[in-house]
Amino acid sequence: MKILFLSIEYPPETPDGIGSYVAETAAALAARDHDVHVLSCLPGQVERDYQDGAVWIHRRGEARIRGLSRLVGERTAARLGHALACRRELRRLGIAFDLVETPDWMAEGLLLALLRRPVVAQLHTPLAVTARYGVRGLTRDARVAARLERVTVERSRLVLSPSELLVRELRKEGWLHSSTVRVVRFPVDVQRWSSDVGAGATGPVAFFAGRLEPLKSPETLIEAAGVLASRGLQFEVVLAGRSSATKDGRPYGAWLEQRIAELRAPCRLIGEVPRPAVAGLLQQARVVVLPSLYENFPYAALEAMAAGRPVVCTSNTGIAELIDGTDAGAVVPASDPLALADAVAPYLRDASAAARAGARARELVLEHCDPARVAAEREGCYASVVRR
């Protein structure tokens, strides 16, 4: 099949979760002899076409429509701009794709879905969900923008999600009741993230990787660290990520620094790090923590598990569907520093416990998230759309 992924994000320029997913999935499908392309349209991006392994990457700019944001709002205008650019640049490419995959976020495939093209919608986390958890305000602009994402998803011929969690969340919002939805896990290259240093050979270090923002709730981990420090435990928490929100009128990172000082928590903010450097930080960590208020199926957890690290996450993360009931880590309620402290402490105290849990975590991603297996499953989903 000729397959096109629409994706604003693609590493290394944009290495966030959607970009990681597209890079892993596109490569796995190309390994099965499909002709795979990625189209990324962003304002100010230099136009170029090149191959990343066997995958064709098409980077394009995006013209802003003057006055549109004043008329409909910034978020709505951004989604309309992305949708228009994707439609225009797809025509310019002149390739007859059998299938186009669009993310829910930013409604990039809106026009293609409305035109009833063979579009598959991949759920990541749309604005309707992030708004419920207090990350975005439900202004009129936000409501319209969320509606554009919903139309994109529900006009697609098939909807894919890596977790049952997100499907349940969207059905609470009234989405998906007439849509065909399949749960297919995200792939991760276990060999790429494998570590020569096992979890049992590290110091008592807990690691967090992700944006510093309310949705990921790094303050819950900092508060848990304060609890453990008050119990006399010797350890360190390392938090990697850029500050992408504000709190009390200050950048989120600055607010967290003050919180660390107030609690005298043994935590260190190291800012955003290049994606290749994350592997080195994982080698120094004994346990990886995801204290998120909500998160779909984060690559930070998949990569940690592939590196043989136990993961402690909240029940509001899709990765809990893999971990819960296993010995690969622990699942705790969101916004509960005491529960988080109790779950992380055994791994910080006992290197052998971390080593056993890390080995089980690696087995889980090999079982559920192997790229070849996931690509074969996705291939079957795509083929059903192409046949129709």
C-alpha positions in Angstrom: 0.0 0.0 0.0 1.0 3.6 -0.5 0.4 5.1 3.0 0.6 8.8 4.0 0.9 10.0 7.6 -0.1 13.6 8.3 1.9 14.8 11.2 3.1 18.3 12.3 5.6 16.5 14.5 8.5 14.4 13.3 11.9 14.0 14.9 14.4 15.4 15.4 12.9 18.8 14.9 9.7 18.0 16.7 10.4 14.9 18.9 7.2 14.9 21.0 4.9 11.9 21.5 3.0 12.1 18.1 6.3 12.5 16.3 7.8 9.5 18.1 4.7 7.4 17.2 4.8 8.4 13.5 8.6 7.7 13.3 8.3 4.2 14.9 5.1 3.2 13.0 6.2 4.5 9.6 9.5 2.6 9.8 7.8 -0.6 10.9 5.3 -0.4 8.0 8.1 0.3 5.5 9.9 -2.8 6.8 6.8 -4.7 5.5 7.4 -3.3 2.0 4.8 -0.6 2.1 5.5 2.7 0.4 5.3 5.1 3.4 5.4 8.9 3.4 5.1 11.6 6.1 3.7 15.1 5.3 4.6 17.8 7.9 3.2 21.3 7.4 4.3 24.0 9.7 4.5 27.8 9.4 8.1 28.9 8.5 9.3 25.3 7.8 11.7 25.0 4.9 10.4 22.9 2.1 12.4 19.7 1.5 11.9 16.1 0.6 14.2 13.4 1.9 14.3 9.8 3.1 14.6 8.7 6.8 15.6 5.1 6.2 12.9 3.7 3.9 10.3 6.4 4.8 9.8 9.5 2.7 9.5 12.8 4.6 7.9 15.8 3.0 8.4 19.0 5.0 6.4 22.0 3.9 5.6 25.5 5.1 2.1 26.8 6.0 0.7 30.2 5.1 -1.2 32.0 7.7 -4.6 33.4 6.6 -4.5 37.0 7.5 -7.2 38.0 10.0 -8.5 34.5 10.5 -7.4 34.2 14.1 -9.2 37.5 15.0 -12.3 36.2 13.3 -12.5 32.6 14.7 -9.9 32.5 17.4 -6.3 31.3 17.6 -6.9 27.6 18.2 -9.6 27.3 15.5 -7.5 29.2 13.0 -4.5 27.0 13.6 -6.5 23.9 12.9 -8.1 25.3 9.8 -4.7 26.4 8.6 -3.2 22.9 9.1 -6.1 21.3 7.4 -5.9 23.6 4.4 -2.1 23.2 4.1 -2.3 19.4 4.2 -5.0 19.3 1.5 -3.0 21.7 -0.7 0.4 19.9 -0.3 -1.1 16.5 -0.8 -2.4 17.7 -4.2 1.0 19.1 -5.0 2.7 15.8 -4.1 0.7 14.2 -6.9 0.9 10.7 -5.4 -2.2 8.5 -5.4 -2.1 7.2 -1.8 -4.2 4.2 -0.9 -4.7 5.5 2.6 -4.1 8.6 4.7 -3.7 8.5 8.5 -4.4 11.7 10.4 -4.0 12.5 14.1 -7.0 13.7 16.1 -4.9 16.5 17.5 -5.0 19.7 15.3 -7.5 18.2 12.9 -4.9 17.9 10.1 -7.0 15.5 8.0 -10.3 17.5 8.4 -10.8 18.3 4.7 -9.8 14.9 3.5 -12.2 13.2 5.9 -15.0 15.6 4.8 -14.3 14.6 1.2 -14.7 11.0 2.2 -11.2 10.0 1.3 -9.8 6.7 2.7 -8.8 8.3 6.0 -7.9 6.5 9.3 -7.9 8.7 12.4 -5.3 7.9 15.1 -6.3 9.0 18.6 -3.6 10.6 20.6 -5.4 13.1 23.0 -7.7 15.7 21.5 -8.5 19.1 22.9 -11.8 17.8 24.3 -9.9 15.6 26.8 -7.1 17.9 27.8 -9.7 20.6 28.4 -11.6 18.4 30.9 -8.4 18.0 32.9 -7.9 21.7 33.2 -5.1 22.2 30.7 -7.1 24.4 28.2 -9.9 26.8 28.9 -13.3 26.0 27.4 -13.6 29.3 25.6 -15.7 29.6 22.5 -12.5 29.2 20.4 -11.6 26.0 22.3 -15.0 24.5 21.8 -15.0 25.2 18.0 -11.4 23.9 17.7 -12.4 20.7 19.6 -15.4 20.3 17.3 -13.1 20.4 14.3 -11.1 17.5 15.8 -14.2 15.6 16.5 -15.5 16.0 12.9 -12.1 14.8 11.6 -12.2 11.6 13.7 -15.9 10.8 13.2 -15.8 11.3 9.4 -12.8 9.0 9.1 -13.4 5.4 7.9 -11.7 3.8 10.9 -10.5 5.1 14.3 -7.5 3.6 16.0 -6.5 4.1 19.7 -3.6 2.7 21.6 -5.7 2.4 24.8 -9.1 1.7 26.0 -8.8 4.6 28.4 -9.0 7.2 25.7 -11.9 5.5 24.0 -13.8 5.7 27.3 -12.8 9.3 27.8 -14.1 10.3 24.4 -17.4 8.4 24.8 -18.0 10.5 27.9 -17.8 13.5 25.6 -20.3 11.9 23.2 -17.8 10.9 20.6 -17.4 7.7 18.7 -20.8 6.1 19.2 -21.2 5.5 15.5 -17.5 5.0 14.7 -15.6 1.8 14.1 -12.8 1.8 16.7 -9.9 -0.6 17.1 -7.4 -0.7 19.9 -3.8 -1.2 18.6 -0.9 -0.5 20.9 1.9 1.9 19.9 5.2 0.3 18.7 8.6 0.7 20.4 11.9 -0.5 19.1 13.1 -2.5 22.2 16.6 -3.1 20.8 17.1 0.6 20.3 16.3 1.4 23.9 17.9 -1.6 25.5 20.3 -0.7 28.2 23.7 -2.3 29.0 23.1 -1.0 32.6 20.3 -2.9 34.4 18.0 -1.2 36.9 19.7 -3.1 39.6 23.1 -1.6 38.8 22.0 2.1 39.3 21.8 4.4 42.2 18.5 5.3 43.8 17.3 7.7 41.1 13.7 8.2 40.0 13.3 9.8 36.5 10.6 11.8 34.9 10.6 12.8 31.2 7.9 15.1 29.7 6.7 18.6 29.4 6.4 20.6 32.6 2.7 21.3 32.6 -0.4 20.6 34.7 -1.5 17.6 32.7 1.7 15.7 33.5 1.5 16.9 37.1 5.3 16.8 37.9 4.5 18.6 41.2 2.9 15.3 42.5 6.2 13.6 42.1 8.0 16.5 43.8 5.6 16.3 46.7 6.1 12.5 46.9 9.8 13.1 47.0 9.3 15.5 49.9 7.4 12.7 51.7 10.2 10.1 51.1 12.9 12.6 52.2 11.0 13.2 55.4 11.2 9.5 56.0 15.0 9.5 55.8 15.3 7.8 52.4 18.4 8.8 50.4 17.7 9.2 46.7 17.3 11.7 43.9 14.6 12.6 41.4 15.6 13.9 38.0 13.0 15.7 35.9 13.7 16.3 32.2 11.5 18.5 30.0 10.7 22.0 28.9 8.4 24.3 30.7 5.3 24.7 28.5 2.8 26.3 30.7 2.5 28.9 33.5 1.5 28.7 37.1 0.7 31.6 39.4 1.9 34.0 36.6 5.3 32.3 36.2 6.8 29.7 33.9 5.9 26.2 35.2 9.5 25.3 35.6 10.1 28.3 37.9 7.1 27.5 39.9 8.3 23.9 40.4 11.8 25.1 41.5 10.1 27.1 44.2 8.0 24.1 45.2 11.2 22.0 45.4 12.8 24.5 47.7 9.7 24.8 49.9 9.6 21.0 50.4 13.3 20.5 50.5 12.8 17.7 48.1 15.8 16.0 46.5 14.7 16.9 43.0 16.7 18.3 40.1 15.2 20.0 37.0 17.5 19.6 34.0 15.3 21.2 31.3 14.7 19.8 27.8 17.3 17.3 26.6 17.8 16.0 23.1 16.0 12.7 22.4 19.3 10.6 22.1 20.3 11.9 25.6 17.1 10.3 27.1 18.6 6.9 26.6 21.6 7.9 28.7 19.4 9.3 31.5 17.4 6.1 31.5 20.6 4.2 32.1 21.2 6.2 35.3 17.6 5.7 36.6 16.3 2.9 38.8 12.6 3.7 38.3 10.6 5.9 35.9 7.6 7.8 37.2 4.5 9.1 35.3 2.4 11.1 37.8 0.0 12.4 35.0 -3.5 13.6 35.6 -4.2 12.1 32.2 -2.0 10.6 29.5 -3.0 8.3 26.7 -0.1 5.9 25.9 3.1 7.8 26.6 6.4 6.9 24.8 8.3 8.0 27.9 6.9 4.9 29.6 7.4 2.6 26.6 11.0 3.6 26.2 11.6 3.2 29.9 10.1 -0.3 29.8 12.2 -1.2 26.8 15.3 -0.1 28.7 14.3 -2.5 31.5 13.1 0.1 34.0 10.0 -0.4 36.2 7.3 2.2 35.7 5.1 3.8 38.3 2.2 5.5 36.7 -1.3 6.8 37.6 -4.5 4.9 36.7 -5.3 7.8 34.3 -2.6 6.7 31.9 -3.2 4.2 29.1 0.1 2.5 30.0 -1.6 1.3 33.2 -3.5 -1.2 31.0 -0.2 -3.0 30.4 1.3 -2.6 33.9 -1.6 -3.2 36.2 -1.7 -6.6 37.7 1.9 -7.4 36.6 5.2 -7.1 38.4 6.5 -4.5 36.0 5.8 -1.5 38.2 2.8 0.0 40.0 -0.4 1.9 39.3 -1.6 4.6 41.8 -4.4 7.2 41.8 -3.7 10.5 40.2 -2.9 13.5 42.4 -2.0 11.3 45.4 1.6 12.1 46.6 1.4 9.6 49.5 0.3 6.7 47.3 3.0 7.7 44.7 5.7 7.8 47.4 4.7 4.4 48.7 4.8 2.9 45.2 8.2 4.4 44.3 9.9 3.7 47.6 10.4 -0.1 47.2 12.4 0.4 44.0 14.6 3.1 45.5 15.3 1.0 48.5 15.9 -2.3 46.8 17.9 -2.5 43.6 17.1 -6.2 43.1 13.4 -5.4 43.2 13.9 -2.8 40.5 15.9 -5.2 38.4 13.2 -7.9 38.6 10.4 -5.4 37.8 12.5 -3.9 34.9 13.0 -7.3 33.3 9.2 -7.9 33.5 8.6 -4.5 32.0 10.8 -5.3 29.0 9.0 -8.6 28.5 5.6 -6.7 28.4 6.7 -4.3 25.6 8.2 -7.2 23.7 4.9 -9.0 23.9 2.5 -6.1 23.2 4.5 -3.3 21.4 7.0 -5.1 19.1 7.1 -3.0 15.9 6.7 -6.0 13.6 3.7 -7.3 15.4 2.1 -3.9 15.7 2.7 -3.2 12.0 1.1 -6.4 11.0 -2.0 -5.6 13.1 -2.2 -2.1 11.6 -1.7 -3.5 8.1 -4.9 -5.5 8.6 -6.8 -2.4 9.8 -5.6 -0.4 6.8 -6.4 -3.1 4.3 -10.0 -3.2 5.6 -10.3 0.5 4.8 -8.7 0.2 1.4 -11.0 -2.7 0.4 -14.1 -0.6 1.3 
